[in-house]
Amino acid sequence: MKFTWPVRVYWEDTDAGGVVYYANYLKFMERARSEWLRALGFEQDVLRDEHQIVFVVRRVEVDYLAPARFNDALEVAVSLKRIGGASLVVEQTVARGVTALIAARVTLACVDAAQFKPVKIPAFILSALEPAP
């Protein structure tokens, strides 16, 4: 299942060369992952406060393919690729129309909100992530 979220490039997102500063793509991808979880029915503050878990970024691999510029309308996508006991791997893309700008693979760890030690992903989350038969 592919989830997409629209992002507009603002002036503050660009560098002195007029293109999106490379680290800001990580922010765009974070927003899309947050909205993906929200679309699945999970608010991150509720997961933290009521279930004592948070998802944290463990690893990011990013290929920068083409630049985005001020005022571009982008689409940021999230696709779940792997579910582990305490981790998720998602592939993310940032595109402007049919032009791919970013291709990334992000590993998320499910951790205890207080101690930041890995914990199993709760069953109620796993059931929402599994595709329907």
N, C-alpha and C positions, 0 to 999 in steps of 0.2 A: 504494500500500500504506500503510495506516494502522497505526502502532504506538502502543500505549497503555501507560502505566505508572501504577500507583496511588501516591498520595501522601496521607498523613494530615497534617492541620494540627495542629502542636504549639503549646503556649503561647508558645514562643520565636519563632514565626512571626508572632505578632500584635503590633499596635501598641497604644497607649494606648486606642484606641477599641474594642478587642476584635476587630478584623478583621485579615486578613492584610496586613502591610506591603507596599506596592506592589513594592518591589525583591525581595521573597522569591519572587514569581512567576517572576522570572528564574532563581532557583536551582532551582525546581521544573522549569522547562523545560530547564535544563542537565542535571539528573539524567535526565530522560526521553531527551534526545539521547544521553547516555552509554549508557544502557541499550539504546537503539535500535542504536547502533553495536555494542555487545556482542552483541545478538541477531543481528546480521549477521555476527558472527564476528570482530570487531575490538576488541581491547583498546587503549585509547589510549596506555598506557605502552609497549606493544609497537610500535605505529606510530611513536612517538617514538624509542625505543631501537634498533629493528631497521631501520626504514625512514626514519628522520630526518625525519618529517613530523608536524605537528599541525594540527588544525582549530581555528581561532580565530573568534570572533564578529566579523564586520565591520560588521554593521548589524542593528538590531532595531527593529521597528515594533510597538507594542503598543496594543491597544484594551482598556481596562478596562471590562467590561460590568456586573459585579455582584460584590459582596464575598464572600469566603470567611471563615469564622469558625473559632474554636477547635474542634478535634475533627472538623471536616468531613472526610469521605472524598472525595478528589478523583481525577479521572482526567486525566492529562496526555497529550496525543496529539502525535505527530510524523507529518507527511506530507511526503514529498519532492515538491517542485514543479518544480525546475529543476536541471539539472546543467550546469555550465560547465566550462571547461578547468581552472580552479583554484578553483572555488567551487561551493557547493551552496546552494540556497534551499529552506528548509522552512517549512511552515505549522505552527503549534502552537496547540493549544487547551487550556484548563484548564476542566474542567466538574465540577459537582456534580450527579450524576444526569443529567437532561436539560437542566439549566440551564447555559448557557454563561457562564463568568465572565471568560475572557480569550481574545482572538483575537490571534495574533501572526504576524509574518513575520520569519524570521531568515535572514540571509545569513552563511554560513560560508566562510572562506577556508582553503585548504590552503596551509600555509607550511612552509618549511624550518625544522626544529626549532632550529637554531643561529642562523640569521641572520634569521628571521622575514620572509623575502621569499617572495612567492607562487611556488608550484611546481605543475606539473600534478598532478592527482589520479592516482595510480597505477592502471594497468589492472586490477589484481586487486580494487581497491575499486570501480571503475566497473562491473565485471562483476557484483559482488554487489548493486549499486544498481539495475541495469537490470532491468525486469520480465521474467520468463520468457515466451518466445513461446507 
